[in-house]
Amino acid sequence: MSDQIHIDSDEDGFYLEIEDLAVVRITDPEALYDQVKAAIGPWLYERDQMRREALANVALSRMGYDKSDPKSEGWHDRMSDLWDNRDKTERKPW
């Protein structure tokens, strides 16, 4: 069953491709779910991350702090993450 159903994507969205269009009987719904989750899951995760970041930015602006202000909520965590994830060629050998 899972070899007859494929999920594809392009810039216009996601497409469900079914090889035999007559009648599709789903005998293994977990396999279908796994395929959908694998194809669409990363996109949903990125979307949710962007929403959380946008909401955090709105909350910070309502509090009167810019995101780059050390008094803003989460500033230390953001700066630590930037420092930890910097390019290894930038790291000093101290």
N, C-alpha and C positions, 0 to 999 in steps of 0.2 A: 504494500500500500504506500509506504513512504517513498518508494522510488517513482511513483506516479504523480506525486504532488511536489512542486518546487515553489519557493518564494524568491522572487527576483526584485531588484530595485534599480532605479535610475533617478535622475534629477526630478522627475515628476511624481515619484512615490514608490509604493510597493505593489507588486503584482503576484497574484496567486495563479500559478500555471498548473493545469490538470491535464495529463496526457490523454486520458480517455474521457471525453466529455459526456458520454451517455448517462451513466448513473455512477455516482461516487459513493461508495459505502465505506465509512470510516470504521475499520475494524480495530485500529490501534490509536485511540485519541491521544495517548501520551506521546507517541511518535510525532503526530501532527503538531502537538503543543511544543515539543522540543524543537522542531524545525522552525516554527513561528518565533519562538523565543530566541533562537540562535540568529535568525535573520533580522528581527526587529528590535530585540533587546538592547543592543548597543546604542541604537538611535534613541530609544526611549530613555536610557540612562543619561545620555548627553543632554537631551531635552530637559529632563528633571534637574540636572545640575545647573543649567542655564536659568531655569525658573527660580531655583533657590538663590542663586547669585543675584538675580534681578530683584527679588524680594528683599534680600539683605541690603542691597544698595539703596532701595527705597526707604527701608527702615533707618539706615544711617543718615540719609539726607533729611529725614523727618526729625532726627535727633539733633541736627545741626552740624554734624561732623562729616567731613569729607573722608572717603575710604582711605586716603593716604595720610590722614591725621593720626598720630600715635594714640590719641585719646579714643579713637573709634573702636567699636567692639570687634574683636578678632584680629586687630592689627598685628599683634605679636605672632599669632599663628600664621598669618599670611606672609609676614616677613621671614619667619623661620622656614616655611615651605619654599619660598623663593631662594633662600640661601642654601637649603639642602638640595634643591633640584637644579642648581646652576650648572652650567657646562663644566665638565671636569677640567678642560683646558684653562679655565679661569682660576682654578683653585691654586692658592699659594702654598708652597711646601713648608709652612711654618708649623 
